[in-house]
Amino acid sequence: MTTIEQLSALTQILAQRSLSTLFQPIISLSERRILGYEALTRGPSNSPLHSPIPLFAVARQSARLSELEVLSRQSACQRFSEQQLPGLLFLNISPETLLEPEHQPGRTLRLLETYGIAPSQVVIELTEQAPIDDFALLHTALHHYRSMGFSIALDDLGAGYSSLRLWSELRPDYVKIDRHFIDGIHLDAVKREFVGSILKMASASRAQVIAEGIELPEELAVLADMGVDLLQGYLFSRPQDQPSSDIHALLPKLDCSSTPLAEDSSDLSALLNRQISVGAQAPIGEVLEAFRAQANLNSLAVLNEQQQPIGIVHRNSLASALLKPFATDLFARKPISRLMSDDFLLVEQSQSLQHVSRLLTSRARQRIEEDFIITEHGIYLGLGRVIDVLKLITELKIQQARHANPLTLLPGNVPIQQCLSRLLQQSREAIICYVDIDHFKPFNDIYGYAKGDEALLCLAQCLSSRVDPSCDFVGHIGGDDFLLVLGSDDWRQRLHNLQEDFQSQCRRFYRAEHLQAGCFSSLNRQGQHQEFPLLSLSLGVVHLRPEACAQLDASQLADLASQAKRHAKAVPGYSLHITDTQTLAAQSPNSVARAS
């Protein structure tokens, strides 16, 4: 399509106002609700400019971007209002249009008034496609939006020309992580590190993080485990002209088998306080009396008729609201829904303590004195205290540190035994891999213990970068022995990549003459000089089948892995020996136990 044809198509679209608006939901995982919808513009279905990428690119090149965005905004507001969609409306705006001399302040506000949408329902989402030079002017423009009640979001964090500076300068309410860092995050340690850093910065700047572009359940599991609460992507819903508003239809169930093996998967029963609740129509005066009657009552959950939480009332917030003269008399007979907060943390009792801790720390507005709500299948059970979570997490961290390997800080033998026990209790299919470094002792003798420790740290890093934290585990047995548990079908390829990665990383440890010769010389156990190949790995693998889990305990499973490692060590160079518990179980009902 020629440039002239593109310009002609754009002119026709703008003249006929032939744009359509699709909506994609943004979901709060912890609260099991729809936070809002991002409005996405499309050209006519029969047009070469149907896709937003060429549509907005042509508009930018022809200096008609502002005109296109105004028309897109109008279509989005109209459709959002007509469908009465719940939650927030995220509107995409290019920063350069805010800096144009002909930009008309207040135009968006007048548009919202036309369609009966409050500014507090709208999030201005900055989509950066070109360098921004005048940060001061942009800051002024966005301050104008904020003064009218709009929230601000920064789109595609990590992909723009200056997105980190935009974040620092503008302090947005929401930051959206570019989908590049979400794609395959369960298989990429670097992407997990990036997202982890974003969560820390967001906590410091009191911004909320939205992960977009989620397509796989494995990606969702990792993000949920990391404490990312706001989610968007094809896994929940593709952009639609009439999107669903049923959260239960949108949110897939997290596979219980993906509980991280490195953590205790016990539920939140120990944190549960079975406090009374109130209905949305309960008079404020009665709620006030409930707080007066119980001095240790900090919060009350507000429920709908189905016993599902819809809000929370905190003692300090209620007291502040009733401090004004005559406020108590004026509000006494009003329903508590007038003063309740709909910004609360809701967690399922079946969720792990670590997951709840990450959700709490990722929330910008969670105060330590405020309670959170605990449910079972969406039905109210009681309240939990933030301080109790912090205490239990502190105790758990102390215990983990006590049982961690002092060099690599990976889980040691006690957590390894616990991990294997959880595998057997849950009857999971998994790959248990005993990892041993070939010729590590002579390497240590020649290069010294400091270099040997570097090699162990290198292997620990290689192992950690190969695991999916949603279903895998890596531990350090001691010395050059490690244990790796993999839950995915691509384990063979991942182990092969591990070997290649380790050998490549180790090249920096060798002297030039050893690297060139492909070996090094050292005294063997008989005191004679012997040439040893460069470091490689021996991998003893046990393919654990669900039907064999009932016939094994953790010690027997560890012994099977150790035996497989010894078989692998008997083969020179990189080797992989596999023991399949299905084969052992088929021999006789008790053969698995005898084999250990």
RODO-2510 file (C-alpha; in nm, 4 decimals, decimal comma):
residues 596
     n   res          X          Y          Z
     1     m     0,0000     0,0000     0,0000
     2     t     0,1509     0,3315    -0,1086
     3     t     0,1821     0,6344     0,1164
     4     i    -0,0817     0,8183    -0,0858
     5     e    -0,3226     0,5263    -0,0469
     6     q    -0,2573     0,5167     0,3295
     7     l    -0,3256     0,8882     0,3655
     8     s    -0,6423     0,8529     0,1587
     9     a    -0,7638     0,5643     0,3757
    10     l    -0,6949     0,7641     0,6938
    11     t    -0,8767     1,0699     0,5591
    12     q    -1,1784     0,8562     0,4770
    13     i    -1,1785     0,6942     0,8244
    14     l    -1,1633     1,0309     1,0009
    15     a    -1,4271     1,1868     0,7745
    16     q    -1,6715     0,8992     0,8193
    17     r    -1,5789     0,8491     1,1869
    18     s    -1,5586     0,4790     1,1061
    19     l    -1,3633     0,3670     1,4111
    20     s    -1,4639     0,0878     1,6454
    21     t    -1,3725     0,0400     2,0112
    22     l    -1,2855    -0,2903     2,1768
    23     f    -1,2434    -0,3399     2,5500
    24     q    -1,0032    -0,5702     2,7338
    25     p    -1,0550    -0,6266     3,1089
    26     i    -0,7900    -0,5627     3,3724
    27     i    -0,8321    -0,8027     3,6642
    28     s    -0,7430    -0,7777     4,0319
    29     l    -0,6330    -1,1271     4,1297
    30     s    -0,6403    -1,0741     4,5061
    31     e    -0,9860    -0,9162     4,5098
    32     r    -1,1320    -1,1392     4,2368
    33     r    -1,2831    -0,8398     4,0607
    34     i    -1,2525    -0,6418     3,7385
    35     l    -1,0515    -0,3261     3,8023
    36     g    -1,1566    -0,1781     3,4683
    37     y    -1,1191    -0,1978     3,0910
    38     e    -0,8624    -0,0683     2,8462
    39     a    -1,0243     0,0886     2,5395
    40     l    -0,8551    -0,0219     2,2161
    41     t    -0,9204     0,1437     1,8803
    42     r    -0,9605    -0,0417     1,5499
    43     g    -1,0128     0,0843     1,1965
    44     p    -1,2797    -0,0581     0,9618
    45     s    -1,2535    -0,4363     0,9252
    46     n    -1,2161    -0,4135     0,5465
    47     s    -0,9466    -0,1461     0,5641
    48     p    -0,5671    -0,1946     0,5467
    49     l    -0,5641     0,0379     0,8491
    50     h    -0,7792    -0,1938     1,0610
    51     s    -0,4868    -0,2769     1,2906
    52     p    -0,3967    -0,0012     1,5394
    53     i    -0,0238    -0,0175     1,4575
    54     p    -0,0466     0,1067     1,0953
    55     l    -0,3498     0,3229     1,1785
    56     f    -0,1714     0,5326     1,4409
    57     a     0,1602     0,5233     1,2534
    58     v     0,0024     0,6834     0,9447
    59     a    -0,1782     0,9383     1,1627
    60     r     0,1509     1,0306     1,3324
    61     q     0,3353     1,0631     1,0013
    62     s     0,0623     1,2834     0,8539
    63     a     0,0373     1,5066     1,1656
    64     r    -0,3202     1,3915     1,2323
    65     l    -0,2509     1,1908     1,5477
    66     s    -0,4349     1,4315     1,7770
    67     e    -0,7401     1,4237     1,5512
    68     l    -0,7428     1,0427     1,5503
    69     e    -0,7014     1,0196     1,9281
    70     v    -0,9873     1,2619     1,9965
    71     l    -1,2158     1,0537     1,7759
    72     s    -1,0950     0,7332     1,9454
    73     r    -1,1604     0,8838     2,2877
    74     q    -1,5129     0,9824     2,1916
    75     s    -1,5913     0,6336     2,0613
    76     a    -1,4494     0,4732     2,3760
    77     c    -1,6478     0,6935     2,6137
    78     q    -1,9698     0,6414     2,4204
    79     r    -1,9357     0,2618     2,4126
    80     f    -1,8249     0,2431     2,7792
    81     s    -2,1278     0,4460     2,8842
    82     e    -2,3750     0,2550     2,6657
    83     q    -2,2653    -0,0813     2,8065
    84     q    -2,2431     0,0497     3,1656
    85     l    -1,9193    -0,1387     3,2175
    86     p    -1,7980    -0,1635     3,5789
    87     g    -1,4745    -0,0185     3,7104
    88     l    -1,2255     0,2148     3,5436
    89     l    -1,1889     0,3204     3,1816
    90     f    -0,8270     0,3238     3,0592
    91     l    -0,7854     0,5684     2,7701
    92     n    -0,4688     0,5591     2,5585
    93     i    -0,3158     0,8999     2,4898
    94     s     0,0172     0,9725     2,3194
    95     p     0,2275     1,2167     2,5248
    96     e     0,3225     1,4217     2,2178
    97     t    -0,0414     1,5179     2,1603
    98     l    -0,0505     1,6766     2,5071
    99     l     0,2424     1,8972     2,4080
   100     e     0,0944     2,0247     2,0805
   101     p     0,0244     2,4011     2,0739
   102     e    -0,3293     2,3369     1,9486
   103     h    -0,4070     2,0948     2,2330
   104     q    -0,7318     2,2039     2,4005
   105     p    -0,7332     2,1559     2,7801
   106     g    -1,0657     2,0398     2,9183
   107     r    -1,1785     1,8650     2,6000
   108     t    -1,1711     1,5186     2,7630
   109     l    -1,3604     1,6463     3,0667
   110     r    -1,6385     1,7868     2,8475
   111     l    -1,6532     1,4548     2,6628
   112     l    -1,6996     1,2656     2,9896
   113     e    -1,9767     1,5005     3,0998
   114     t    -2,1570     1,4256     2,7732
   115     y    -2,1633     1,0533     2,8484
   116     g    -2,2073     1,0713     3,2262
   117     i    -1,8665     0,9339     3,3214
   118     a    -1,6953     1,0706     3,6334
   119     p    -1,3275     1,1734     3,5972
   120     s    -1,2457     0,9423     3,8915
   121     q    -1,3472     0,6510     3,6664
   122     v    -1,0905     0,7391     3,3991
   123     v    -0,7215     0,6506     3,3788
   124     i    -0,5136     0,8424     3,1241
   125     e    -0,2762     0,5797     2,9848
   126     l     0,0354     0,7304     2,8282
   127     t     0,1546     0,5284     2,5301
   128     e     0,5065     0,6380     2,4355
   129     q     0,5960     0,5879     2,0687
   130     a     0,8346     0,8804     2,0235
   131     p     1,1048     1,0521     2,2335
   132     i     0,9805     1,3091     2,4845
   133     d     1,2103     1,6064     2,5383
   134     d     1,0004     1,8584     2,7296
   135     f     0,9357     1,6789     3,0589
   136     a     0,8414     2,0022     3,2357
   137     l     0,5644     2,0772     2,9876
   138     l     0,4413     1,7177     2,9995
   139     h     0,4374     1,7308     3,3797
   140     t     0,2270     2,0474     3,3633
   141     a    -0,0181     1,8848     3,1223
   142     l    -0,0591     1,5782     3,3423
   143     h    -0,0927     1,7883     3,6566
   144     h    -0,3873     1,9471     3,4790
   145     y    -0,5440     1,6012     3,4281
   146     r    -0,4830     1,5040     3,7894
   147     s    -0,6375     1,8261     3,9180
   148     m    -0,9597     1,7265     3,7399
   149     g    -0,9682     1,3855     3,9127
   150     f    -0,8081     1,1608     3,6494
   151     s    -0,5563     0,8887     3,7353
   152     i    -0,2416     0,8369     3,5277
   153     a    -0,0941     0,5129     3,3906
   154     l     0,2369     0,4585     3,2121
   155     d     0,2103     0,1978     2,9360
   156     d     0,4750    -0,0487     2,8099
   157     l     0,7256     0,0109     3,0887
   158     g     1,0691    -0,1042     2,9706
   159     a     0,9934    -0,0617     2,6009
   160     g     0,9715     0,3164     2,5514
   161     y     1,2423     0,5678     2,4809
   162     s     1,2419     0,7154     2,8288
   163     s     0,9856     0,5208     3,0290
   164     l     1,1916     0,5021     3,3489
   165     r     1,2448     0,8776     3,3466
   166     l     0,8746     0,9279     3,2765
   167     w     0,7994     0,7126     3,5802
   168     s     1,0398     0,9111     3,7956
   169     e     0,9182     1,2514     3,6736
   170     l     0,5427     1,1881     3,6535
   171     r     0,4824     0,9429     3,9428
   172     p     0,1921     0,7609     3,7717
   173     d    -0,0777     0,5784     3,9651
   174     y    -0,0328     0,2659     3,7492
   175     v     0,2602     0,1239     3,5532
   176     k     0,2117    -0,1397     3,2847
   177     i     0,5004    -0,3783     3,2264
   178     d     0,5746    -0,4300     2,8588
   179     r     0,4535    -0,7704     2,7412
   180     h     0,8069    -0,8656     2,6301
   181     f     0,8966    -0,9167     2,9964
   182     i     0,5811    -1,1238     3,0608
   183     d     0,6161    -1,3585     2,7629
   184     g     0,7764    -1,6794     2,8923
   185     i     0,8577    -1,5316     3,2338
   186     h     0,8208    -1,8781     3,3894
   187     l     1,1256    -1,9881     3,1889
   188     d     1,3405    -1,6764     3,2120
   189     a     1,5132    -1,5752     3,5357
   190     v     1,6207    -1,2385     3,3919
   191     k     1,2597    -1,1435     3,3187
   192     r     1,1627    -1,2421     3,6727
   193     e     1,4414    -1,0222     3,8079
   194     f     1,3169    -0,7317     3,5961
   195     v     0,9583    -0,7700     3,7180
   196     g     1,0810    -0,8062     4,0758
   197     s     1,2719    -0,4778     4,0447
   198     i     0,9631    -0,3067     3,9031
   199     l     0,7576    -0,4266     4,2013
   200     k     1,0124    -0,2816     4,4434
   201     m     1,0174     0,0554     4,2641
   202     a     0,6387     0,0573     4,2472
   203     s     0,6150     0,0001     4,6201
   204     a     0,8531     0,2917     4,6833
   205     s     0,6608     0,5252     4,4500
   206     r     0,3156     0,4008     4,5638
   207     a     0,2218     0,2931     4,2116
   208     q     0,0257    -0,0179     4,1192
   209     v     0,1756    -0,2612     3,8676
   210     i    -0,0261    -0,4089     3,5800
   211     a     0,1167    -0,7075     3,3909
   212     e    -0,0212    -0,7157     3,0370
   213     g     0,0109    -0,9698     2,7591
   214     i    -0,0481    -1,2774     2,9799
   215     e    -0,1310    -1,5764     2,7603
   216     l    -0,0214    -1,8875     2,9513
   217     p    -0,1345    -2,0298     3,2880
   218     e     0,2340    -2,0778     3,3748
   219     e     0,2954    -1,7041     3,3303
   220     l    -0,0025    -1,6280     3,5524
   221     a     0,1205    -1,8673     3,8214
   222     v     0,4651    -1,7033     3,8354
   223     l     0,3253    -1,3497     3,8392
   224     a     0,0757    -1,4383     4,1112
   225     d     0,3554    -1,5985     4,3125
   226     m     0,5649    -1,2815     4,2762
   227     g     0,2780    -1,0690     4,4056
   228     v     0,1663    -0,9030     4,0816
   229     d    -0,2018    -0,8399     4,1459
   230     l    -0,3338    -0,6528     3,8401
   231     l    -0,3401    -0,8623     3,5245
   232     q    -0,4389    -0,8281     3,1590
   233     g    -0,4073    -1,0551     2,8574
   234     y    -0,5539    -1,3129     2,6225
   235     l    -0,5553    -1,5735     2,9011
   236     f    -0,8490    -1,3868     3,0538
   237     s    -1,0101    -1,2260     2,7496
   238     r    -0,9266    -1,0994     2,4045
   239     p    -1,0350    -0,7418     2,3254
   240     q    -1,4096    -0,7478     2,2521
   241     d    -1,6728    -0,4952     2,1530
   242     q    -1,9008    -0,6324     2,4274
   243     p    -1,6698    -0,7622     2,7006
   244     s    -1,7785    -0,9818     2,9877
   245     s    -1,8270    -0,8305     3,3316
   246     d    -1,8378    -1,1704     3,5072
   247     i    -1,5093    -1,2124     3,6933
   248     h    -1,5681    -1,5866     3,7443
   249     a    -1,5935    -1,6385     3,3689
   250     l    -1,2714    -1,4447     3,3082
   251     l    -1,0406    -1,5691     3,5799
   252     p    -0,8990    -1,9180     3,5234
   253     k    -0,8464    -2,1399     3,8220
   254     l    -0,4819    -2,1666     3,9246
   255     d    -0,3719    -2,5292     3,9073
   256     c    -0,3225    -2,6491     4,2636
   257     s    -0,0389    -2,8691     4,1377
   258     s     0,1593    -2,5554     4,0591
   259     t     0,2069    -2,4698     4,4276
   260     p     0,5747    -2,3739     4,4566
   261     l     0,7697    -2,6702     4,5918
   262     a     1,0101    -2,4415     4,7761
   263     e     0,7312    -2,3210     5,0038
   264     d     0,5024    -2,4620     5,2672
   265     s     0,1669    -2,4826     5,0928
   266     s    -0,0400    -2,4809     5,4128
   267     d    -0,3486    -2,2600     5,4086
   268     l    -0,4298    -1,9486     5,6129
   269     s    -0,6222    -2,1187     5,8934
   270     a    -0,3718    -1,9995     6,1533
   271     l    -0,4366    -1,6363     6,0549
   272     l    -0,8164    -1,6565     6,0497
   273     n    -1,0103    -1,4452     6,3009
   274     r    -1,3800    -1,5283     6,2763
   275     q    -1,5123    -1,1752     6,3249
   276     i    -1,8713    -1,0667     6,2780
   277     s    -1,9755    -0,8973     5,9551
   278     v    -2,2535    -0,6577     5,8515
   279     g    -2,4763    -0,6180     5,5498
   280     a    -2,4476    -0,3242     5,3125
   281     q    -2,7747    -0,1743     5,4438
   282     a    -2,6816    -0,1956     5,8118
   283     p    -2,7272     0,1484     5,9773
   284     i    -2,4039     0,3295     6,0562
   285     g    -2,5218     0,3723     6,4132
   286     e    -2,5349    -0,0058     6,4646
   287     v    -2,1871    -0,0488     6,3197
   288     l    -2,0567     0,2202     6,5519
   289     e    -2,2096     0,0353     6,8492
   290     a    -2,0389    -0,2880     6,7371
   291     f    -1,7008    -0,1148     6,7492
   292     r    -1,7793     0,0344     7,0904
   293     a    -1,8778    -0,3063     7,2253
   294     q    -1,5539    -0,4748     7,1130
   295     a    -1,2425    -0,2754     7,1961
   296     n    -1,0176    -0,5171     7,0009
   297     l    -1,2293    -0,4992     6,6829
   298     n    -1,0304    -0,3097     6,4198
   299     s    -1,2389    -0,3825     6,1091
   300     l    -1,5739    -0,5128     5,9903
   301     a    -1,6407    -0,6793     5,6562
   302     v    -1,9454    -0,5607     5,4617
   303     l    -2,1250    -0,8390     5,2739
   304     n    -2,3894    -0,8630     5,0038
   305     e    -2,6894    -1,0964     5,0222
   306     q    -2,4787    -1,3869     4,8930
   307     q    -2,2351    -1,3430     5,1868
   308     q    -1,9653    -1,2167     4,9520
   309     p    -1,7451    -0,9263     5,0688
   310     i    -1,8141    -0,5948     4,8939
   311     g    -1,6384    -0,3576     5,1331
   312     i    -1,4672    -0,3079     5,4666
   313     v    -1,5018    -0,0585     5,7520
   314     h    -1,1936     0,0291     5,9570
   315     r    -1,2331     0,1653     6,3085
   316     n    -1,0009     0,4637     6,2498
   317     s    -1,1630     0,5569     5,9182
   318     l    -1,5125     0,5436     6,0671
   319     a    -1,4024     0,7547     6,3631
   320     s    -1,2493     1,0153     6,1301
   321     a    -1,5661     1,0357     5,9225
   322     l    -1,7796     1,0962     6,2326
   323     l    -1,5578     1,3608     6,3940
   324     k    -1,7390     1,6518     6,2291
   325     p    -2,0086     1,8324     6,4339
   326     f    -2,3441     1,6514     6,4253
   327     a    -2,1958     1,3855     6,1927
   328     t    -2,3047     1,0991     6,4172
   329     d    -2,6668     1,2202     6,4257
   330     l    -2,6682     1,2851     6,0503
   331     f    -2,5220     0,9463     5,9560
   332     a    -2,6651     0,7192     6,2288
   333     r    -2,9520     0,5876     6,0153
   334     k    -2,7660     0,5911     5,6814
   335     p    -2,6480     0,2552     5,5438
   336     i    -2,2865     0,1595     5,6147
   337     s    -2,2288     0,1342     5,2377
   338     r    -2,2027     0,5165     5,2479
   339     l    -1,8843     0,5030     5,4564
   340     m    -1,7337     0,1618     5,3746
   341     s    -1,4163     0,1297     5,1680
   342     d    -1,4198    -0,0811     4,8535
   343     d    -1,0384    -0,0813     4,8463
   344     f    -0,9554    -0,3941     5,0462
   345     l    -0,7457    -0,7066     5,0134
   346     l    -0,9402    -1,0296     4,9747
   347     v    -0,7650    -1,3669     4,9822
   348     e    -0,8792    -1,7269     4,9664
   349     q    -0,8093    -1,9434     5,2702
   350     s    -0,6351    -2,1976     5,0444
   351     q    -0,3690    -1,9483     4,9368
   352     s    -0,0220    -1,9798     5,0858
   353     l     0,1209    -1,7500     5,3501
   354     q     0,4007    -1,6414     5,1159
   355     h     0,1539    -1,5510     4,8409
   356     v    -0,0534    -1,3377     5,0793
   357     s     0,2633    -1,1678     5,2036
   358     r     0,3586    -1,0726     4,8471
   359     l     0,0097    -0,9397     4,7814
   360     l     0,0260    -0,7261     5,0953
   361     t     0,3665    -0,5798     5,0117
   362     s     0,2622    -0,5076     4,6530
   363     r    -0,0396    -0,3019     4,7614
   364     a     0,0433     0,0671     4,7705
   365     r    -0,2286     0,1536     5,0222
   366     q    -0,2246    -0,1375     5,2657
   367     r    -0,1572    -0,0156     5,6201
   368     i    -0,0115    -0,2401     5,8845
   369     e    -0,2998    -0,1692     6,1251
   370     e    -0,5667    -0,2601     5,8683
   371     d    -0,7143    -0,6076     5,8338
   372     f    -0,7715    -0,8100     5,5183
   373     i    -1,0645    -1,0384     5,4344
   374     i    -1,0387    -1,4179     5,4114
   375     t    -1,2915    -1,6154     5,2065
   376     e    -1,3596    -1,9746     5,1084
   377     h    -1,4779    -2,0090     4,7476
   378     g    -1,5707    -1,6403     4,7582
   379     i    -1,7829    -1,6681     5,0763
   380     y    -1,6781    -1,4665     5,3824
   381     l    -1,4958    -1,6576     5,6558
   382     g    -1,3312    -1,3888     5,8684
   383     l    -1,0454    -1,1394     5,8889
   384     g    -0,6678    -1,1607     5,8975
   385     r    -0,4208    -0,9172     6,0535
   386     v    -0,1236    -0,7806     5,8605
   387     i     0,0933    -0,7916     6,1717
   388     d     0,0286    -1,1671     6,2080
   389     v     0,1417    -1,2256     5,8488
   390     l     0,4624    -1,0303     5,9137
   391     k     0,5346    -1,2296     6,2290
   392     l     0,4867    -1,5672     6,0604
   393     i     0,6898    -1,4647     5,7558
   394     t     0,9739    -1,3467     5,9803
   395     e     0,9733    -1,6810     6,1619
   396     l     0,9717    -1,8642     5,8299
   397     k     1,2636    -1,6588     5,6922
   398     i     1,4672    -1,7321     6,0039
   399     q     1,3959    -2,1025     5,9628
   400     q     1,4868    -2,0930     5,5922
   401     a     1,8142    -1,9124     5,6670
   402     r     1,8974    -2,1747     5,9311
   403     h     1,8614    -2,4548     5,6738
   404     a     2,0169    -2,2786     5,3725
   405     n     2,3577    -2,3671     5,2321
   406     p     2,5972    -2,0989     5,3611
   407     l     2,7796    -2,0596     5,0272
   408     t     2,5027    -2,0604     4,7668
   409     l     2,2140    -1,9698     5,0046
   410     l     2,0065    -2,2349     4,8280
   411     p     1,7780    -2,4576     5,0385
   412     g     1,9762    -2,7275     5,2180
   413     n     1,8953    -3,0845     5,3177
   414     v     1,5972    -3,0131     5,5459
   415     p     1,4055    -2,8102     5,2803
   416     i     1,5057    -3,0698     5,0205
   417     q     1,3481    -3,3465     5,2275
   418     q     1,0380    -3,1307     5,2778
   419     c     1,0151    -3,0685     4,9029
   420     l     1,0335    -3,4402     4,8226
   421     s     0,7723    -3,5141     5,0884
   422     r     0,5358    -3,2566     4,9342
   423     l     0,5858    -3,4155     4,5927
   424     l     0,4822    -3,7537     4,7286
   425     q     0,1923    -3,6184     4,9359
   426     q     0,0495    -3,4379     4,6327
   427     s     0,1128    -3,7376     4,4013
   428     r     0,2794    -3,5133     4,1471
   429     e     0,4562    -3,6288     3,8361
   430     a     0,8019    -3,4739     3,8431
   431     i     1,1650    -3,5063     3,7418
   432     i     1,4077    -3,5332     4,0340
   433     c     1,7598    -3,4650     3,9119
   434     y     2,0718    -3,5232     4,1227
   435     v     2,3407    -3,2899     3,9794
   436     d     2,7101    -3,3584     4,0348
   437     i     3,0175    -3,1797     3,8910
   438     d     3,2663    -3,4139     3,7208
   439     h     3,6333    -3,3802     3,8244
   440     f     3,5571    -3,1116     4,0806
   441     k     3,8156    -3,2375     4,3352
   442     p     4,1173    -3,2168     4,0988
   443     f     3,9901    -2,8773     3,9804
   444     n     3,9839    -2,7660     4,3446
   445     d     4,3358    -2,9027     4,4002
   446     i     4,4817    -2,7103     4,1051
   447     y     4,2895    -2,3831     4,1231
   448     g     4,2249    -2,3570     4,4954
   449     y     3,9151    -2,3480     4,7115
   450     a     3,8261    -1,9879     4,6234
   451     k     3,8011    -2,0772     4,2551
   452     g     3,6171    -2,3946     4,3492
   453     d     3,3596    -2,1874     4,5380
   454     e     3,3206    -1,9701     4,2279
   455     a     3,2456    -2,2812     4,0235
   456     l     2,9829    -2,3917     4,2775
   457     l     2,8224    -2,0467     4,2723
   458     c     2,8272    -2,0596     3,8931
   459     l     2,6396    -2,3898     3,8930
   460     a     2,3931    -2,2589     4,1506
   461     q     2,3200    -1,9624     3,9243
   462     c     2,2828    -2,1864     3,6165
   463     l     2,0401    -2,4110     3,8046
   464     s     1,8358    -2,1195     3,9389
   465     s     1,8046    -1,9648     3,5941
   466     r     1,6586    -2,2902     3,4563
   467     v     1,3743    -2,3317     3,7067
   468     d     1,0139    -2,2246     3,6826
   469     p     0,9375    -2,0987     4,0353
   470     s     0,5708    -2,1926     3,9973
   471     c     0,6440    -2,5673     3,9904
   472     d     1,0211    -2,6307     4,0191
   473     f     1,2778    -2,6463     4,2987
   474     v     1,6550    -2,6248     4,3315
   475     g     1,8514    -2,7167     4,6440
   476     h     2,2159    -2,7621     4,7494
   477     i     2,2871    -3,0981     4,9142
   478     g     2,6471    -3,0059     4,9908
   479     g     2,9828    -2,9755     4,8172
   480     d     2,9305    -3,0120     4,4422
   481     d     2,6012    -3,2024     4,4810
   482     f     2,2726    -3,0278     4,3972
   483     l     1,9125    -3,1403     4,3600
   484     l     1,6814    -3,0081     4,0897
   485     v     1,3070    -3,0810     4,0668
   486     l     1,1360    -3,0027     3,7354
   487     g     0,7642    -3,0170     3,6672
   488     s     0,7411    -2,9345     3,2965
   489     d     0,7454    -3,1611     2,9903
   490     d     1,0524    -2,9961     2,8359
   491     w     1,2874    -3,1196     3,1089
   492     r     1,5257    -3,2992     2,8693
   493     q     1,5930    -2,9832     2,6734
   494     r     1,6300    -2,7791     2,9911
   495     l     1,8872    -3,0226     3,1311
   496     h     2,0768    -3,0170     2,8016
   497     n     2,0761    -2,6360     2,8097
   498     l     2,1948    -2,6494     3,1713
   499     q     2,4991    -2,8534     3,0721
   500     e     2,5866    -2,6199     2,7837
   501     d     2,5359    -2,3113     2,9980
   502     f     2,7532    -2,4443     3,2814
   503     q     3,0394    -2,5455     3,0537
   504     s     3,0279    -2,2104     2,8784
   505     q     3,0244    -2,0158     3,2068
   506     c     3,3152    -2,2197     3,3458
   507     r     3,5499    -2,1225     3,0637
   508     r     3,6418    -1,8057     3,2523
   509     f     3,7846    -2,0123     3,5401
   510     y     4,0523    -2,2014     3,3439
   511     r     4,4070    -2,1048     3,2616
   512     a     4,4717    -2,0462     2,8920
   513     e     4,6851    -2,3613     2,8508
   514     h     4,4161    -2,5802     3,0110
   515     l     4,1452    -2,4238     2,8009
   516     q     4,3467    -2,4809     2,4854
   517     a     4,4284    -2,8405     2,5761
   518     g     4,0737    -2,9143     2,6874
   519     c     4,1986    -3,0734     3,0087
   520     f     4,4083    -3,0146     3,3207
   521     s     4,6569    -3,2340     3,5078
   522     s     4,6444    -3,3204     3,8752
   523     l     4,7296    -3,5962     4,1193
   524     n     4,4710    -3,8726     4,1276
   525     r     4,3687    -4,0724     4,4353
   526     q     4,6734    -4,2962     4,3919
   527     g     4,9083    -3,9962     4,4016
   528     q     4,9913    -4,0161     4,0293
   529     h     4,9627    -3,7351     3,7758
   530     q     4,6543    -3,7727     3,5608
   531     e     4,4839    -3,5645     3,2966
   532     f     4,1230    -3,4704     3,3696
   533     p     3,8705    -3,3269     3,1224
   534     l     3,7278    -2,9817     3,1888
   535     l     3,4324    -2,9582     3,4265
   536     s     3,1056    -3,1136     3,3129
   537     l     2,7921    -3,2469     3,4812
   538     s     2,6649    -3,5928     3,5670
   539     l     2,2877    -3,5977     3,6034
   540     g     2,0998    -3,8742     3,7788
   541     v     1,7295    -3,8464     3,6974
   542     v     1,4288    -4,0108     3,8604
   543     h     1,1056    -3,9764     3,6647
   544     l     0,8507    -3,9834     3,9449
   545     r     0,5078    -4,1089     3,8395
   546     p     0,1912    -4,0389     4,0442
   547     e     0,1149    -4,4112     4,0821
   548     a     0,4508    -4,4673     4,2536
   549     c     0,4138    -4,1897     4,5116
   550     a     0,2244    -4,4006     4,7647
   551     q     0,5047    -4,6630     4,7643
   552     l     0,7861    -4,4191     4,8473
   553     d     0,8991    -4,1899     5,1231
   554     a     1,1301    -3,8907     5,0842
   555     s     1,4444    -4,0811     5,1859
   556     q     1,3779    -4,3606     4,9371
   557     l     1,3163    -4,1090     4,6599
   558     a     1,6437    -3,9327     4,7429
   559     d     1,8254    -4,2676     4,7381
   560     l     1,6876    -4,3457     4,3920
   561     a     1,8215    -4,0126     4,2669
   562     s     2,1598    -4,0804     4,4281
   563     q     2,1783    -4,4230     4,2633
   564     a     2,0936    -4,2706     3,9262
   565     k     2,3727    -4,0165     3,9783
   566     r     2,6242    -4,2959     4,0465
   567     h     2,5260    -4,4621     3,7199
   568     a     2,5746    -4,1332     3,5380
   569     k     2,9173    -4,0809     3,7009
   570     a     3,0331    -4,4149     3,5609
   571     v     3,0086    -4,2701     3,2082
   572     p     3,2977    -4,0347     3,1081
   573     g     3,2033    -3,6725     3,0365
   574     y     2,8553    -3,5264     3,0375
   575     s     2,6075    -3,8032     3,1133
   576     l     2,2415    -3,8497     3,1961
   577     h     2,0994    -4,1620     3,3608
   578     i     1,7214    -4,1992     3,3970
   579     t     1,5326    -4,4191     3,6423
   580     d     1,1594    -4,4385     3,5713
   581     t     0,9441    -4,5273     3,8732
   582     q     0,6765    -4,6572     3,6350
   583     t     0,9129    -4,9362     3,5306
   584     l     1,0023    -5,0145     3,8904
   585     a     0,6397    -5,0102     4,0030
   586     a     0,5439    -5,2512     3,7247
   587     q     0,7912    -5,5127     3,8503
   588     s     0,6067    -5,5678     4,1806
   589     p     0,4031    -5,3599     4,4261
   590     n     0,6977    -5,3178     4,6641
   591     s     0,9836    -5,3080     4,4142
   592     v     1,0157    -4,9298     4,4264
   593     a     1,0893    -4,9393     4,7971
   594     r     1,3304    -5,2346     4,7591
   595     a     1,5159    -5,0565     4,4761
   596     s     1,6148    -4,7846     4,7184
***
